[in-house]
Amino acid sequence: MELHYRLVVQGMEEGVVFHDQEGVIRATNPSAERILRIPADALLGRRSVLERCNPFQEDGNPFPLERCPALVCLHTGQSERGLIIGIRRAGGELSWLSFTSHPLARADGSRAGVVTSFRDITELRERETQNTRRILEVSNTVRLHDAFLATAAHELRTPLTALRLQMQNLLHRVSSGAGLAVEVLTTKLQASVRQTERLNALIDLLLDVSRMTVGRIELKRTSVDLAELTRELLAHNADELAAGGIEVTLEAEPVTGEWDVARLEQVVGNLLSNALKYGNRKPVHLKVRREGAFAVLTVTDTGLGVPASEHRRIFERFERAHHGGQSGMGLGLWIVREIVDAHGGSIELASVPEEGSTFTVRLPLPPTPEAGVPEEGS
């Protein structure tokens, strides 16, 4: 029978260690050596298998050897089950082990020692960590999606409400027989047209989000001068910029490439809008230049800035900077990144909190016979 038990223990996947009544290790099985990567003769005679493993707790603090499950079990006479301990192997590799210790008793009831079994649960913990991370990511996505829908509903309701009031007012004036001067009617209709244009822009935005989310962004490439496009966009919005009282300057040299004009206008417009929103009403500077095989657009403000920890996050869908008290759908920079990526370009952010931000867009230029295909960073 004893031989039978020895054979069973020798064949177990779990590591098994026997301590005598003094707490000294007297026997181990091959799995104990394999899991710990310590030969049996280096374990025998010790009081804990953890002495050479640099053990640590789940919170990262060192694990006290006096709390070794075998020694606690020997002292209390009670089993210790499922104690999770981390170990650092040679070379710095980290592993997690689950320990269980049971007291052994002789026929007369006196203590004969302790048997401890342990198994490597590193892969299991990694899977649990990954699952937890996925759950958190999904939960965060749902939360952001809900917030986006609430914001979108509000943004759509605002022009709808104004448009409805305008139409109701006109209908009341007409049905009551009250006359309407041409100037008054023109003003009200112009206001209604502006509200419908705002609604149309919001609907286009929602459609863009849908297309980009499934990777179906379409580009209608044509020859376009990035400098001229930027200059025209600023001229088109001159009245609005002047009303905001923020100085916007442009330094540009002609750079012509094959890009989608409407999408590029979105890039410039969104970056400008972002600079005006978070620029703390300080001057904004745009620059267009050629840099090797790339057209480069930079938009610089001297406003609130963005902490380094948020540089990656603010380019994600539905995300916004955590300061400034600004509202929005959290889509502007995400759309910029998607459009730039679709053109084979890149966008970078350099920013210091309370000093400002510079967004840099690089778009590949058509290869020339001499230059060949452009490479990023050339």
C-alpha positions as a Python dict, from the first residue, in 0.01 Angstrom:
ca = {
    (1, 'M'): (0, 0, 0),
    (2, 'E'): (283, 240, 85),
    (3, 'L'): (442, 166, -253),
    (4, 'H'): (107, 238, -419),
    (5, 'Y'): (87, 579, -255),
    (6, 'R'): (446, 658, -349),
    (7, 'L'): (373, 575, -713),
    (8, 'V'): (62, 796, -709),
    (9, 'V'): (252, 1089, -557),
    (10, 'Q'): (542, 1047, -800),
    (11, 'G'): (300, 1064, -1094),
    (12, 'M'): (101, 1367, -979),
    (13, 'E'): (102, 1688, -1185),
    (14, 'E'): (100, 1892, -866),
    (15, 'G'): (417, 1941, -670),
    (16, 'V'): (413, 1749, -340),
    (17, 'V'): (640, 1807, -39),
    (18, 'F'): (648, 1619, 294),
    (19, 'H'): (753, 1797, 615),
    (20, 'D'): (832, 1603, 933),
    (21, 'Q'): (696, 1697, 1276),
    (22, 'E'): (976, 1953, 1309),
    (23, 'G'): (879, 2121, 985),
    (24, 'V'): (1181, 2000, 789),
    (25, 'I'): (1134, 1886, 427),
    (26, 'R'): (1202, 1512, 401),
    (27, 'A'): (1065, 1419, 58),
    (28, 'T'): (947, 1574, -270),
    (29, 'N'): (808, 1448, -599),
    (30, 'P'): (938, 1523, -953),
    (31, 'S'): (664, 1781, -1018),
    (32, 'A'): (785, 1987, -722),
    (33, 'E'): (1129, 2009, -884),
    (34, 'R'): (975, 2090, -1224),
    (35, 'I'): (743, 2364, -1098),
    (36, 'L'): (1000, 2527, -869),
    (37, 'R'): (1294, 2455, -1102),
    (38, 'I'): (1492, 2356, -796),
    (39, 'P'): (1650, 2010, -760),
    (40, 'A'): (1526, 1786, -479),
    (41, 'D'): (1857, 1785, -294),
    (42, 'A'): (1840, 2165, -272),
    (43, 'L'): (1496, 2140, -105),
    (44, 'L'): (1556, 1856, 138),
    (45, 'G'): (1645, 1969, 488),
    (46, 'R'): (1484, 2315, 445),
    (47, 'R'): (1176, 2434, 629),
    (48, 'S'): (1004, 2586, 326),
    (49, 'V'): (1014, 2542, -51),
    (50, 'L'): (987, 2921, -71),
    (51, 'E'): (1326, 2995, 85),
    (52, 'R'): (1495, 3017, -256),
    (53, 'C'): (1202, 3160, -453),
    (54, 'N'): (1182, 3526, -342),
    (55, 'P'): (811, 3488, -262),
    (56, 'F'): (568, 3779, -273),
    (57, 'Q'): (203, 3840, -195),
    (58, 'E'): (-74, 3928, -439),
    (59, 'D'): (-35, 4297, -347),
    (60, 'G'): (332, 4280, -449),
    (61, 'N'): (477, 4292, -97),
    (62, 'P'): (727, 4024, 18),
    (63, 'F'): (571, 3706, 155),
    (64, 'P'): (687, 3633, 514),
    (65, 'L'): (835, 3284, 533),
    (66, 'E'): (682, 3232, 878),
    (67, 'R'): (345, 3236, 702),
    (68, 'C'): (446, 2943, 481),
    (69, 'P'): (130, 2722, 465),
    (70, 'A'): (319, 2408, 576),
    (71, 'L'): (457, 2578, 888),
    (72, 'V'): (121, 2738, 973),
    (73, 'C'): (-51, 2401, 929),
    (74, 'L'): (211, 2233, 1151),
    (75, 'H'): (162, 2496, 1420),
    (76, 'T'): (-220, 2505, 1420),
    (77, 'G'): (-301, 2149, 1321),
    (78, 'Q'): (-548, 2293, 1067),
    (79, 'S'): (-540, 2264, 691),
    (80, 'E'): (-436, 2563, 478),
    (81, 'R'): (-612, 2570, 142),
    (82, 'G'): (-571, 2769, -179),
    (83, 'L'): (-308, 3015, -59),
    (84, 'I'): (-177, 3203, -365),
    (85, 'I'): (189, 3305, -357),
    (86, 'G'): (404, 3462, -626),
    (87, 'I'): (764, 3352, -685),
    (88, 'R'): (1053, 3501, -879),
    (89, 'R'): (1265, 3248, -1059),
    (90, 'A'): (1619, 3293, -1181),
    (91, 'G'): (1625, 3553, -1455),
    (92, 'G'): (1338, 3749, -1300),
    (93, 'E'): (1053, 3532, -1436),
    (94, 'L'): (737, 3569, -1226),
    (95, 'S'): (501, 3280, -1153),
    (96, 'W'): (198, 3227, -935),
    (97, 'L'): (148, 2911, -728),
    (98, 'S'): (-152, 2786, -531),
    (99, 'F'): (-60, 2600, -208),
    (100, 'T'): (-260, 2359, 6),
    (101, 'S'): (-124, 2196, 324),
    (102, 'H'): (-277, 1919, 537),
    (103, 'P'): (-158, 1783, 872),
    (104, 'L'): (-50, 1418, 896),
    (105, 'A'): (-122, 1212, 1207),
    (106, 'R'): (1, 878, 1335),
    (107, 'A'): (-231, 598, 1444),
    (108, 'D'): (-211, 722, 1804),
    (109, 'G'): (-319, 1072, 1698),
    (110, 'S'): (18, 1239, 1738),
    (111, 'R'): (140, 1471, 1467),
    (112, 'A'): (357, 1308, 1202),
    (113, 'G'): (416, 1616, 986),
    (114, 'V'): (254, 1798, 696),
    (115, 'V'): (198, 1725, 329),
    (116, 'T'): (186, 2026, 96),
    (117, 'S'): (74, 2026, -264),
    (118, 'F'): (104, 2316, -506),
    (119, 'R'): (37, 2393, -872),
    (120, 'D'): (137, 2663, -1117),
    (121, 'I'): (-161, 2890, -1191),
    (122, 'T'): (27, 3159, -1385),
    (123, 'E'): (-154, 3096, -1715),
    (124, 'L'): (-489, 3078, -1536),
    (125, 'R'): (-428, 3416, -1369),
    (126, 'E'): (-320, 3568, -1701),
    (127, 'R'): (-641, 3449, -1864),
    (128, 'E'): (-844, 3585, -1574),
    (129, 'T'): (-661, 3916, -1602),
    (130, 'Q'): (-726, 3930, -1977),
    (131, 'N'): (-1093, 3845, -1925),
    (132, 'T'): (-1123, 4113, -1659),
    (133, 'R'): (-955, 4363, -1890),
    (134, 'R'): (-1192, 4273, -2172),
    (135, 'I'): (-1493, 4311, -1943),
    (136, 'L'): (-1369, 4654, -1832),
    (137, 'E'): (-1304, 4755, -2194),
    (138, 'V'): (-1653, 4645, -2300),
    (139, 'S'): (-1807, 4817, -2000),
    (140, 'N'): (-1617, 5137, -2078),
    (141, 'T'): (-1719, 5118, -2445),
    (142, 'V'): (-2085, 5077, -2348),
    (143, 'R'): (-2058, 5369, -2106),
    (144, 'L'): (-1897, 5591, -2370),
    (145, 'H'): (-2150, 5477, -2629),
    (146, 'D'): (-2439, 5565, -2397),
    (147, 'A'): (-2285, 5905, -2326),
    (148, 'F'): (-2238, 5960, -2701),
    (149, 'L'): (-2602, 5873, -2774),
    (150, 'A'): (-2720, 6111, -2501),
    (151, 'T'): (-2500, 6389, -2640),
    (152, 'A'): (-2605, 6316, -2999),
    (153, 'A'): (-2972, 6325, -2899),
    (154, 'H'): (-2917, 6662, -2730),
    (155, 'E'): (-2724, 6800, -3029),
    (156, 'L'): (-2998, 6689, -3268),
    (157, 'R'): (-3279, 6814, -3046),
    (158, 'T'): (-3139, 7168, -3021),
    (159, 'P'): (-3167, 7264, -3391),
    (160, 'L'): (-3489, 7065, -3423),
    (161, 'T'): (-3644, 7264, -3140),
    (162, 'A'): (-3535, 7595, -3293),
    (163, 'L'): (-3659, 7488, -3636),
    (164, 'R'): (-3995, 7377, -3498),
    (165, 'L'): (-4042, 7707, -3315),
    (166, 'Q'): (-3959, 7901, -3631),
    (167, 'M'): (-4208, 7700, -3837),
    (168, 'Q'): (-4479, 7725, -3570),
    (169, 'N'): (-4430, 8102, -3553),
    (170, 'L'): (-4455, 8137, -3930),
    (171, 'L'): (-4761, 7911, -3941),
    (172, 'H'): (-4931, 8116, -3668),
    (173, 'R'): (-4861, 8442, -3849),
    (174, 'V'): (-4998, 8305, -4176),
    (175, 'S'): (-5307, 8139, -4025),
    (176, 'S'): (-5396, 8451, -3823),
    (177, 'G'): (-5391, 8665, -4134),
    (178, 'A'): (-5110, 8881, -4002),
    (179, 'G'): (-4893, 9022, -4272),
    (180, 'L'): (-4522, 8942, -4295),
    (181, 'A'): (-4273, 9189, -4430),
    (182, 'V'): (-4034, 9040, -4683),
    (183, 'E'): (-3736, 9128, -4461),
    (184, 'V'): (-3890, 8952, -4159),
    (185, 'L'): (-3984, 8645, -4362),
    (186, 'T'): (-3636, 8632, -4517),
    (187, 'T'): (-3469, 8652, -4175),
    (188, 'K'): (-3683, 8372, -4033),
    (189, 'L'): (-3632, 8149, -4336),
    (190, 'Q'): (-3257, 8209, -4325),
    (191, 'A'): (-3254, 8103, -3958),
    (192, 'S'): (-3451, 7790, -4051),
    (193, 'V'): (-3205, 7708, -4330),
    (194, 'R'): (-2915, 7740, -4084),
    (195, 'Q'): (-3084, 7496, -3848),
    (196, 'T'): (-3143, 7245, -4131),
    (197, 'E'): (-2775, 7279, -4232),
    (198, 'R'): (-2674, 7208, -3874),
    (199, 'L'): (-2901, 6903, -3869),
    (200, 'N'): (-2754, 6785, -4198),
    (201, 'A'): (-2400, 6824, -4060),
    (202, 'L'): (-2490, 6622, -3750),
    (203, 'I'): (-2646, 6346, -3960),
    (204, 'D'): (-2336, 6338, -4181),
    (205, 'L'): (-2125, 6308, -3867),
    (206, 'L'): (-2328, 6013, -3742),
    (207, 'L'): (-2301, 5844, -4082),
    (208, 'D'): (-1924, 5901, -4079),
    (209, 'V'): (-1899, 5737, -3738),
    (210, 'S'): (-2091, 5436, -3866),
    (211, 'R'): (-1874, 5399, -4177),
    (212, 'M'): (-1543, 5450, -3999),
    (213, 'T'): (-1634, 5210, -3720),
    (214, 'V'): (-1664, 4924, -3971),
    (215, 'G'): (-1363, 5043, -4172),
    (216, 'R'): (-1561, 5154, -4476),
    (217, 'I'): (-1426, 5505, -4518),
    (218, 'E'): (-1413, 5593, -4889),
    (219, 'L'): (-1166, 5840, -5037),
    (220, 'K'): (-1225, 6040, -5356),
    (221, 'R'): (-869, 6139, -5434),
    (222, 'T'): (-792, 6438, -5651),
    (223, 'S'): (-501, 6675, -5692),
    (224, 'V'): (-519, 6936, -5416),
    (225, 'D'): (-288, 7197, -5266),
    (226, 'L'): (-297, 7155, -4888),
    (227, 'A'): (-189, 7516, -4835),
    (228, 'E'): (-467, 7652, -5059),
    (229, 'L'): (-726, 7423, -4900),
    (230, 'T'): (-629, 7545, -4552),
    (231, 'R'): (-631, 7908, -4663),
    (232, 'E'): (-980, 7873, -4817),
    (233, 'L'): (-1117, 7702, -4508),
    (234, 'L'): (-995, 7988, -4287),
    (235, 'A'): (-1144, 8244, -4528),
    (236, 'H'): (-1477, 8061, -4530),
    (237, 'N'): (-1489, 8073, -4150),
    (238, 'A'): (-1345, 8424, -4117),
    (239, 'D'): (-1664, 8581, -3977),
    (240, 'E'): (-1703, 8310, -3714),
    (241, 'L'): (-1336, 8334, -3617),
    (242, 'A'): (-1356, 8713, -3593),
    (243, 'A'): (-1666, 8688, -3375),
    (244, 'G'): (-1479, 8458, -3138),
    (245, 'G'): (-1205, 8714, -3094),
    (246, 'I'): (-924, 8457, -3127),
    (247, 'E'): (-627, 8533, -3350),
    (248, 'V'): (-565, 8260, -3608),
    (249, 'T'): (-258, 8280, -3832),
    (250, 'L'): (-141, 8067, -4124),
    (251, 'E'): (210, 8012, -4255),
    (252, 'A'): (198, 7802, -4570),
    (253, 'E'): (393, 7697, -4876),
    (254, 'P'): (231, 7517, -5172),
    (255, 'V'): (221, 7139, -5124),
    (256, 'T'): (16, 6942, -5374),
    (257, 'G'): (-86, 6580, -5328),
    (258, 'E'): (-354, 6326, -5418),
    (259, 'W'): (-605, 6347, -5135),
    (260, 'D'): (-979, 6355, -5067),
    (261, 'V'): (-1065, 6727, -5050),
    (262, 'A'): (-1377, 6691, -4831),
    (263, 'R'): (-1200, 6456, -4588),
    (264, 'L'): (-896, 6682, -4570),
    (265, 'E'): (-1124, 6975, -4490),
    (266, 'Q'): (-1256, 6768, -4199),
    (267, 'V'): (-901, 6712, -4075),
    (268, 'V'): (-809, 7081, -4086),
    (269, 'G'): (-1150, 7190, -3953),
    (270, 'N'): (-1151, 6946, -3663),
    (271, 'L'): (-797, 7031, -3557),
    (272, 'L'): (-874, 7403, -3577),
    (273, 'S'): (-1196, 7355, -3381),
    (274, 'N'): (-1007, 7158, -3117),
    (275, 'A'): (-743, 7433, -3087),
    (276, 'L'): (-1010, 7702, -3052),
    (277, 'K'): (-1196, 7496, -2791),
    (278, 'Y'): (-898, 7415, -2571),
    (279, 'G'): (-669, 7705, -2663),
    (280, 'N'): (-793, 7915, -2372),
    (281, 'R'): (-881, 8194, -2619),
    (282, 'K'): (-513, 8242, -2704),
    (283, 'P'): (-370, 8269, -3058),
    (284, 'V'): (-373, 7963, -3283),
    (285, 'H'): (-112, 7907, -3552),
    (286, 'L'): (-137, 7676, -3855),
    (287, 'K'): (156, 7582, -4073),
    (288, 'V'): (172, 7388, -4401),
    (289, 'R'): (505, 7278, -4543),
    (290, 'R'): (678, 7006, -4740),
    (291, 'E'): (912, 6779, -4547),
    (292, 'G'): (1086, 6526, -4769),
    (293, 'A'): (822, 6299, -4923),
    (294, 'F'): (548, 6423, -4693),
    (295, 'A'): (313, 6719, -4666),
    (296, 'V'): (308, 6841, -4307),
    (297, 'L'): (30, 7030, -4135),
    (298, 'T'): (75, 7159, -3779),
    (299, 'V'): (-189, 7324, -3563),
    (300, 'T'): (-51, 7492, -3253),
    (301, 'D'): (-223, 7656, -2959),
    (302, 'T'): (-86, 7796, -2633),
    (303, 'G'): (-379, 7692, -2418),
    (304, 'L'): (-464, 7422, -2168),
    (305, 'G'): (-243, 7145, -2304),
    (306, 'V'): (-289, 6770, -2261),
    (307, 'P'): (-114, 6550, -1999),
    (308, 'A'): (111, 6283, -2148),
    (309, 'S'): (-107, 6012, -1994),
    (310, 'E'): (-398, 6125, -2215),
    (311, 'H'): (-218, 6161, -2549),
    (312, 'R'): (-327, 5821, -2679),
    (313, 'R'): (-674, 5825, -2522),
    (314, 'I'): (-800, 6149, -2678),
    (315, 'F'): (-768, 5995, -3026),
    (316, 'E'): (-1011, 5718, -2931),
    (317, 'R'): (-1378, 5723, -3022),
    (318, 'F'): (-1611, 5912, -2781),
    (319, 'E'): (-1314, 6038, -2576),
    (320, 'R'): (-1245, 6397, -2470),
    (321, 'A'): (-976, 6570, -2266),
    (322, 'H'): (-1049, 6568, -1893),
    (323, 'H'): (-1036, 6942, -1847),
    (324, 'G'): (-1169, 7269, -1973),
    (325, 'G'): (-1537, 7198, -1904),
    (326, 'Q'): (-1595, 7163, -2279),
    (327, 'S'): (-1884, 6963, -2420),
    (328, 'G'): (-1891, 6758, -2737),
    (329, 'M'): (-1928, 6408, -2874),
    (330, 'G'): (-1563, 6310, -2841),
    (331, 'L'): (-1533, 6231, -3213),
    (332, 'G'): (-1328, 6512, -3365),
    (333, 'L'): (-976, 6378, -3309),
    (334, 'W'): (-1086, 6019, -3369),
    (335, 'I'): (-1223, 6120, -3710),
    (336, 'V'): (-900, 6306, -3786),
    (337, 'R'): (-694, 5996, -3704),
    (338, 'E'): (-917, 5769, -3913),
    (339, 'I'): (-899, 6000, -4217),
    (340, 'V'): (-523, 6046, -4186),
    (341, 'D'): (-473, 5669, -4147),
    (342, 'A'): (-688, 5608, -4457),
    (343, 'H'): (-456, 5840, -4652),
    (344, 'G'): (-154, 5641, -4531),
    (345, 'G'): (-40, 5927, -4309),
    (346, 'S'): (21, 5980, -3938),
    (347, 'I'): (-74, 6224, -3665),
    (348, 'E'): (126, 6310, -3354),
    (349, 'L'): (63, 6525, -3048),
    (350, 'A'): (324, 6724, -2857),
    (351, 'S'): (176, 6893, -2553),
    (352, 'V'): (260, 7033, -2211),
    (353, 'P'): (-20, 7107, -1960),
    (354, 'E'): (-89, 7480, -1924),
    (355, 'E'): (152, 7557, -2213),
    (356, 'G'): (-36, 7434, -2518),
    (357, 'S'): (-48, 7165, -2784),
    (358, 'T'): (82, 7101, -3134),
    (359, 'F'): (-87, 6846, -3358),
    (360, 'T'): (128, 6735, -3651),
    (361, 'V'): (-22, 6559, -3953),
    (362, 'R'): (201, 6396, -4214),
    (363, 'L'): (51, 6294, -4548),
    (364, 'P'): (251, 6103, -4809),
    (365, 'L'): (307, 6281, -5138),
    (366, 'P'): (285, 6106, -5476),
    (367, 'P'): (619, 5943, -5559),
    (368, 'T'): (826, 6100, -5830),
    (369, 'P'): (1039, 5894, -6072),
    (370, 'E'): (1348, 6009, -5885),
    (371, 'A'): (1212, 5970, -5530),
    (372, 'G'): (1024, 5642, -5562),
    (373, 'V'): (780, 5536, -5293),
    (374, 'P'): (799, 5754, -4974),
    (375, 'E'): (891, 5590, -4647),
    (376, 'E'): (770, 5716, -4308),
    (377, 'G'): (1040, 5917, -4138),
    (378, 'S'): (1241, 5979, -4455),
}
